[in-house]
Amino acid sequence: MAWVGTSTEVGGGIALLLGIGVTLVCVPLVFTMLVAMFTIHIHFGFSAVNTIGVTAAGPQFGPPGYEINLIYIATLIALACSKPTPLSVDALLADSRQHR
């Protein structure tokens, strides 16, 4: 089942970079972030910097908490609510429909 999450993140990331169906692509990506947050990251708490020790080489950091998932979810919601940029595929398709 891990291939579903990986495919969603890779395919969704490529679609976001190209600007293809951004609003629709954000939905499964938000769902993926929620699953990751509630199954993995929630156990580490809300901490941007989780220092687990200090050695001679410097501080040793632990796994991130769920704050990174919240940042990704907020960013995806902002993208879903925004208009297409001029260089996105969505904007090019909208322009071609207007010229018909």
N, C-alpha and C positions, 0 to 999 in steps of 0.2 A: 504493500500500500504506500510505501514511501515514494514510489515513482509518481503517484498522483500529486503529492505536495511539490515534489521537485519539478514536475512538468508544469504545474500551475505557476510556480514562481519564475521559472525560466521563460516560459511562453508569455506569461503576463508582463514580465519585465521587458521583453522584446517588443510586445505590443505597445507598452507605455512609451518606450523610447521612440517608436515610429509614429505614435499618435493614432493608433488604429483601435477604434471602439473603446476609448478610455473609460467612459462611464460604465460600460458593461464589464470590462476587464477588472475594474476595481472591486467588484462584488466578491468574486472568488478569492482575490488576494486578501481582502479584509477578513474573510472567513478563515483563510489559512493562518493569518496572524492571530486571530482569536483562538484557534485550536492550539497553536504553539504557546500562546500566553497561558492558557488555562491548563495545559498538560505538562509543560516543561518549566517555563520561566516564573510562574507564580510562586513556586517553592523558594526562590531566591529573593523574594521581596521586591520592594521598590527602591532600587539603589543604582545610581548612575556609575558609581565607583565602588566596587566590592573588593576591598583590600583584604586578602587572607593572610598576609605576612610580609615581612621585610627581611631581605637577605643582603649579603654583601653586593650582589648584583643589582639590587634595587627592590622596589615593591613588587609583590606577586599579586596579581589580580585574579579574582574568581570569575565565575560565569555572570553574565549580566542578568539583571532582574527584568521584570515585565515592563519597565518604562520604555525600553526600546520598541517593544511591540505597540505601545500606545502612540509613540511618535510616528511609526509607520502607518498605523490606522488613521491618525489625524491627517497625515500627508495624502493618503489615498482618498479620504473623504474630500479634502480640498481639491485634489485633481478631478474627482468625479463631478464636483460642483462648478468647475471652471469651464471656460469656453475653449475651443480648440485654438492652438497657436497657428500662425500663418504657414509654418512649414510642416504641419502635421498632415497625415493622410486624410484624417477626418475633414480638415479644412479644405483640402484639395478636392475631395469628393463633393463637399457642399458647394464649392465654386462651380464645379462642372455641372451640378444639378441646376444651379441658377442660370447658367448660360444656355440651357436647352430651350 
